[in-house]
Structures are given as structure tokens and as C-alpha cells.
Amino acid sequence: MTLTQAQIAAIKALEDAEGRITPRQIFEAAKSKSSPLHGLYDWNQKHAAEKWWMHQSRLILGAMTIQVTTQEFSYKASAYMVDTSVKGQGYRSVLALKSDTDSARESLIFTLETAAGHLRRALDLAAPLGLSGEIDLLLERIAGVTRSVRKEAA
């Protein structure tokens, strides 16, 4: 999402003296049709409700876990992963992916790239604070694992 200068100014105007702001403040300001933030929201209640329900469904899928036991230890893992073979937002059982090596690899690469994207955002936030060293190392490790998984596919 790219914000206009007017939208950025409207958000900055909502900050308190210490630079604090809440999502509720932004939402309340956006309710006004004259607010530059108004167009950032889907005000059609039916569409907005469905978007929220889909978000809730993704959270529900994310809460599903399976028990994984090896000789060394036992842990819980996500029961579903993003299925990259489905247009839109599809998920697939990790147990089903286990027998479909190509799809499993693609889903893992997608997950690694998503994690790297979150870390790049963290790096963007950490840099001005002088706290980026550890994040750089994590990004390098994820890139290495992603290369390794891609190489196995070739």
C-alpha cells in the first residue's frame, strides 16, 4: 500500500506528543468522508465483514497444530501451509504435502520468502535504532536455506 502525502500528514497529525498512535485513532479519523484516510477502507459492510471472516479463518488455520516426534524430541508444528498451487489463498495439510515433494518445496520456499520479508521490515525498523546486526545474520541464514531448498528441486 502506498500512502499519499495527505494521508501521511493525516496520520502524523493523530500522534501524541511522544509519537504514539493507535489503529483505533486512524479508523475513527477515516470515518469522516472528508478525511484523506477515508478511501483506504472498504466501507461496504458486507465486503468488510467477509474480509474479516477470511482473516479469522486464516487465524483458525494457523492455530491448527500437529505433534511431531523424532528420536531426540517432540514438538508441535503448524498443521497447514500455504498451497502455492492454488490461486488466491489456499492452504494444504502438512501431512498431505509430505507425500508431494515438489509442492512441499514450493510451499516451504514461499514461507521462507515471507519470513525474509518480515525480517527485511524489521531491518528497516532496526537500522535507525542501530540494532540491525542480528537481523542481517538471520536474513543471510534464511537466504542460504532457501537456496538449498531450491537447489534440491533442480
C-alpha positions as CSV (number, residue, x, y, z in Angstrom):
1,M,0.0,0.0,0.0
2,T,1.3,3.4,-0.9
3,L,0.1,6.4,1.1
4,T,-0.3,9.9,-0.4
5,Q,1.3,12.9,1.3
6,A,-2.1,14.0,2.6
7,Q,-2.7,10.5,4.1
8,I,0.7,10.6,5.8
9,A,0.1,14.1,7.2
10,A,-3.3,13.0,8.5
11,I,-1.8,10.1,10.3
12,K,1.1,12.2,11.7
13,A,-1.5,14.7,13.0
14,L,-3.0,11.9,15.1
15,E,0.2,11.2,17.0
16,D,0.5,12.4,20.6
17,A,3.5,14.4,21.9
18,E,5.6,11.2,22.3
19,G,4.7,10.0,18.8
20,R,2.2,7.4,19.9
21,I,-0.8,6.4,17.8
22,T,-3.4,3.6,17.8
23,P,-5.2,1.8,14.9
24,R,-8.4,2.9,16.5
25,Q,-7.4,6.6,16.1
26,I,-6.7,6.1,12.4
27,F,-10.0,4.2,11.9
28,E,-12.0,6.9,13.8
29,A,-10.4,9.7,11.7
30,A,-11.1,7.7,8.5
31,K,-14.8,7.5,9.1
32,S,-15.2,11.1,8.0
33,K,-15.8,11.3,4.3
34,S,-13.6,14.4,4.1
35,S,-10.6,12.6,5.6
36,P,-7.8,11.7,3.2
37,L,-7.8,8.3,5.1
38,H,-11.4,7.5,4.2
39,G,-10.6,5.9,0.8
40,L,-8.2,3.4,2.4
41,Y,-11.1,1.5,3.9
42,D,-13.8,-0.7,2.4
43,W,-16.9,0.9,3.9
44,N,-19.3,-1.7,2.4
45,Q,-20.2,-3.6,5.5
46,K,-20.9,-6.9,3.6
47,H,-17.4,-6.8,1.9
48,A,-15.6,-5.7,5.1
49,A,-17.3,-8.4,7.1
50,E,-16.3,-11.1,4.6
51,K,-12.7,-9.8,4.6
52,W,-12.7,-10.0,8.4
53,W,-14.2,-13.5,8.4
54,M,-11.5,-14.6,5.9
55,H,-8.8,-13.1,8.2
56,Q,-10.4,-15.1,11.1
57,S,-10.3,-18.2,9.0
58,R,-6.6,-17.8,8.3
59,L,-6.0,-17.3,12.1
60,I,-8.0,-20.5,12.8
61,L,-5.9,-22.5,10.3
62,G,-2.8,-21.0,11.9
63,A,-3.9,-22.3,15.3
64,M,-4.1,-25.9,14.0
65,T,-1.1,-27.9,15.0
66,I,0.3,-31.4,14.7
67,Q,2.5,-33.3,17.1
68,V,5.9,-34.1,15.5
69,T,8.0,-36.7,17.3
70,T,11.6,-37.6,16.5
71,Q,14.1,-39.8,18.3
72,E,15.5,-36.7,20.0
73,F,12.4,-34.6,20.9
74,S,8.7,-33.9,20.4
75,Y,7.2,-30.6,19.3
76,K,4.1,-29.0,17.9
77,A,4.1,-27.7,14.3
78,S,1.6,-25.9,12.1
79,A,-0.9,-28.4,10.6
80,Y,-1.4,-26.3,7.4
81,M,0.8,-24.4,5.0
82,V,0.0,-22.0,2.1
83,D,-0.6,-24.1,-1.0
84,T,1.2,-22.2,-3.8
85,S,-0.5,-24.3,-6.5
86,V,-3.9,-22.6,-5.7
87,K,-4.8,-19.2,-7.0
88,G,-5.8,-16.9,-4.2
89,Q,-5.3,-18.1,-0.7
90,G,-5.3,-21.9,-0.4
91,Y,-3.9,-24.0,2.4
92,R,-2.8,-27.6,2.4
93,S,-2.3,-30.1,5.2
94,V,1.4,-30.5,6.1
95,L,0.8,-34.3,6.2
96,A,-0.6,-34.2,2.7
97,L,2.3,-32.1,1.5
98,K,4.8,-34.6,2.9
99,S,3.9,-37.0,0.0
100,D,4.0,-34.3,-2.6
101,T,7.7,-33.2,-2.6
102,D,7.5,-30.6,-5.3
103,S,4.5,-28.8,-3.7
104,A,6.1,-29.1,-0.3
105,R,9.3,-27.5,-1.5
106,E,7.3,-24.6,-3.2
107,S,5.3,-24.0,0.0
108,L,8.4,-24.0,2.1
109,I,10.1,-21.6,-0.2
110,F,7.1,-19.3,-0.1
111,T,7.1,-19.5,3.8
112,L,10.9,-18.7,3.9
113,E,10.4,-15.8,1.5
114,T,7.6,-14.5,3.6
115,A,9.8,-14.7,6.7
116,A,12.6,-12.9,4.9
117,G,10.1,-10.1,4.0
118,H,9.1,-9.7,7.7
119,L,12.8,-9.6,8.6
120,R,13.5,-7.0,6.0
121,R,10.8,-4.9,7.5
122,A,12.3,-5.5,10.9
123,L,15.7,-4.5,9.5
124,D,14.2,-1.3,8.1
125,L,12.9,-0.5,11.6
126,A,16.1,-1.6,13.4
127,A,18.5,0.3,11.2
128,P,17.6,3.8,12.5
129,L,17.9,2.4,16.0
130,G,21.3,0.9,15.5
131,L,20.0,-2.6,16.1
132,S,20.3,-4.3,12.7
133,G,23.3,-6.6,13.1
134,E,21.5,-9.7,14.3
135,I,18.7,-9.3,11.7
136,D,21.3,-9.3,8.9
137,L,22.6,-12.6,10.1
138,L,19.1,-14.1,10.2
139,L,18.4,-12.8,6.6
140,E,21.6,-14.5,5.4
141,R,20.6,-17.8,7.0
142,I,17.2,-17.7,5.5
143,A,18.6,-16.9,2.1
144,G,21.0,-19.9,2.5
145,V,18.2,-22.3,3.4
146,T,16.1,-21.0,0.5
147,R,19.0,-21.5,-1.9
148,S,19.5,-25.0,-0.6
149,V,15.8,-26.0,-0.9
150,R,15.8,-24.6,-4.5
151,K,18.9,-26.5,-5.4
152,E,17.3,-29.7,-4.2
153,A,14.5,-29.1,-6.5
154,A,16.8,-28.7,-9.6
